[in-house]
Structures are given as C-alpha cells and as structure tokens.
C-alpha cells in the first residue's frame, strides 16, 4: 500500500487490491503505478466527479491524459477508486487547475 497527498493535503491510499483491480480493467495502465500517485500529488487539473469523488488529471502525451478518481473521506484519509487514460478533459467541472494555490471546497 502506498500513499499520495492530494492538493488539500489529504493522504490518499492506493492499496494493492485496488491497483490490481485498476490494471485488470485498464491493462494499458500496467507500469504506471508511480504516475498514478504522482497525478494525485501534481495534477494539471482536479475535476468534480460523481458522488463526492474528485478526478486528478495530468497530461502524459499529446492529447493523452491520465485520470485518477479518488475520494477524500476526511481531512486525514482518502482512497483511490480507479484510474484510466482519456483523450478528453471535461473542463466544465474544474475544481482546481495548476497555478492555483489550493483546491476550492
């Protein structure tokens, strides 16, 4: 199990079980473990997800983005839900973007 800190300073957990689930459903993410954690800590954008989830997004290539869906349960704990590659970023739901000091509530 590893941890990353969100932009709000919340520790976000990525367990082995969750990582295996992610790679099982998104085999193109195999080998991107460290990048998933880094995307939480150093995103280009944070989008509003469903059910209180947040989506950290980081560009990895031209028109290719890594999206990591996670949830902050409290100021002391959060967890990764899933991760995937995408070619589009839904900018209408941006909660934070690089250059801002802290994520909005």
C-alpha positions as CSV (number, residue, x, y, z in Angstrom):
1,X,0.0,0.0,0.0
2,X,1.2,3.5,-0.9
3,X,0.0,7.0,-0.2
4,X,-0.1,10.3,-2.0
5,X,-1.1,13.7,-0.7
6,X,-3.9,15.5,-2.5
7,X,-3.7,19.2,-3.2
8,X,-5.7,19.8,0.0
9,X,-3.1,17.8,1.9
10,X,-5.3,14.7,2.5
11,X,-3.4,11.4,2.4
12,X,-4.8,9.2,-0.4
13,X,-4.3,5.5,-0.1
14,X,-3.7,3.1,-3.1
15,X,-3.8,-0.5,-2.0
16,X,-2.5,-3.5,-3.9
17,X,-6.1,-4.8,-4.2
18,X,-7.2,-1.5,-5.8
19,X,-4.2,-1.4,-8.1
20,X,-4.8,-5.0,-9.3
21,X,-8.5,-4.0,-9.9
22,X,-7.4,-1.0,-11.9
23,X,-4.9,-2.8,-14.1
24,X,-7.3,-5.7,-14.6
25,X,-9.9,-3.3,-16.1
26,X,-7.4,-0.9,-17.7
27,X,-4.4,-3.0,-18.8
28,X,-2.9,-0.1,-20.6
29,X,-2.1,1.3,-17.1
30,X,0.3,-1.5,-16.2
31,X,3.6,0.1,-15.4
32,X,2.0,3.5,-14.5
33,X,1.8,2.9,-10.7
34,X,4.1,5.7,-9.8
35,X,2.4,8.0,-12.3
36,X,-1.0,7.4,-10.7
37,X,0.4,8.5,-7.3
38,X,2.2,11.5,-8.9
39,X,-1.0,12.5,-10.7
40,X,-2.7,12.9,-7.3
41,X,0.1,15.0,-5.9
42,X,0.9,17.0,-9.1
43,X,-2.2,17.2,-11.2
44,X,-2.8,19.6,-14.1
45,X,-6.5,19.8,-13.1
46,X,-8.8,18.4,-10.5
47,X,-12.3,17.8,-11.7
48,X,-15.5,17.2,-9.8
49,X,-16.5,13.6,-10.1
50,X,-19.7,11.8,-9.1
51,X,-20.8,11.1,-5.5
52,X,-18.2,13.4,-4.0
53,X,-15.3,11.9,-5.9
54,X,-12.5,14.0,-7.3
55,X,-10.6,13.3,-10.6
56,X,-6.9,14.3,-10.8
57,X,-5.9,14.7,-14.4
58,X,-2.4,15.0,-15.8
59,X,-1.1,15.2,-19.4
60,X,1.1,12.3,-20.3
61,X,1.4,12.8,-24.1
62,X,-0.2,14.9,-26.8
63,X,-4.0,14.5,-26.4
64,X,-3.5,11.7,-23.8
65,X,-4.3,12.3,-20.1
66,X,-4.1,10.1,-17.0
67,X,-7.2,10.5,-14.9
68,X,-7.2,9.2,-11.3
69,X,-10.5,9.1,-9.4
70,X,-10.3,9.4,-5.7
71,X,-12.3,10.3,-2.7
72,X,-11.4,12.4,0.3
73,X,-13.4,11.0,3.2
74,X,-12.0,13.4,5.8
75,X,-9.0,15.7,6.1
76,X,-7.0,12.7,7.3
77,X,-8.0,9.9,4.9
78,X,-8.9,9.3,1.3
79,X,-8.6,6.5,-1.2
80,X,-8.2,5.8,-4.9
81,X,-11.3,4.5,-6.7
82,X,-9.9,3.9,-10.2
83,X,-7.6,5.4,-12.9
84,X,-7.8,5.4,-16.7
85,X,-6.3,7.1,-19.8
86,X,-8.5,9.6,-21.7
87,X,-8.2,11.9,-24.7
88,X,-10.6,14.5,-23.3
89,X,-10.9,16.5,-20.2
90,X,-14.3,17.7,-19.1
91,X,-13.2,21.3,-18.3
92,X,-16.7,22.4,-17.3
93,X,-16.3,20.7,-13.9
94,X,-12.8,22.0,-13.0
95,X,-12.4,22.4,-9.2
96,X,-8.6,23.3,-9.4
97,X,-6.0,23.9,-12.0
98,X,-2.3,24.2,-11.9
99,X,-1.3,27.7,-10.9
100,X,-3.9,27.9,-8.1
101,X,-2.6,27.8,-4.6
102,X,-5.2,25.5,-3.0
103,X,-8.2,23.5,-4.2
104,X,-11.6,25.1,-3.6
105,X,-14.0,23.4,-1.3
